[in-house]
């Protein structure tokens, strides 16, 4: 009898086995929904990082004011780098500065101004002599034609005086909006636009003040966000900054006063 009971207890019935397997906890791997990656939940709880090259609100008045304040502290006395003594000399120097450095123009203009001091003198300049004098500034043939044409128009239509309005200046050969803005702002202290040269265009895009590439469209964007009373000095300050710090191919971001406000994708160093 004892042996029979021992065998019975050692081997549970099929009913007992079924009951035991039914009550056991079965652990199965949890798989995510087919339309959601495994880390989706973690991604939702982590705020996305701000991409380099974009600011949350680049045209916010507070940010624009901070940019202007930083430029003012860095370049409080910025003025036009082209050497001149009157509006005519400034006009000539600005025409010559196209695709040329101001330093090179300043090397050429002293003798040029001595030889052709007035618009009437420039209008009568011999083409070979004029071209030779300005050859080192590049594109000397086109620039020679512009200078002679400017001299003729100013002498004949404006009594030898460089005009003081954008509309009239745009009638002068060689004087597009950039040149006209330089003359009006730097000599007549009249702010009707923003000078957009290569430095202003490059840095304005890096600071996200514009997304345009055409200088005329860049100017229109800047006129919308920069107070008019700052238009003249803003251009001078940005030009100085572009020559000294925010250079084209290898900007000196570690030395830049605007670096905390800049999220440009081509920064060489970043504090944030």
C-alpha angles and dihedrals in degrees: 000000000000091000092050092052091048092055092047093053094045093057115049119210123260088251091056091048092052091048092050094050091046094055096045119106112241116206114209126182113259111234123197121240114279093245096051127068117235093253096047094110092052091048092053092055094049116076112233116256118246109255118237109254098040136080125202092241110359095178097048109137091234092054093047090049090051090052092050092047092050091050092048092053092047098043109021095156102036113153137164110297094211111101113233142145101202143011093271093055091047091051092050093046092049092051089051092048093070107117089352136094120254089234091060092046090052089055092054104040103066093068091036092055091046091052098041107022098163138040090250091054091050091048090059096043117131108246098226092050093047094047091051092051094052099033095111092060091067131239085048096164094056091041091050091055091048093050094048091046092048091051092051096048095045092046095045104035105026103034093250094302122119107242122250100214132076092231093055095042091054087062090062115095112250094018111112122162095285093053092043092051091051093053096042094045103037099038107022096029090228116145109205097138147350123273107238113193126155093281095049092046094049097045095042089057093046090052090047093238087131139008094201126108100194110091093224092053091044089054091052091051093049092049088058096054105029117072111246092238087062099047097097100043093038090063094047092048094048091048091052090046091051093052097045108031119356095056120169108250104025112018116199094232094163089062096040120118089203095051096103088056096044127090098171115157092228098056115140094206135015136194093194 
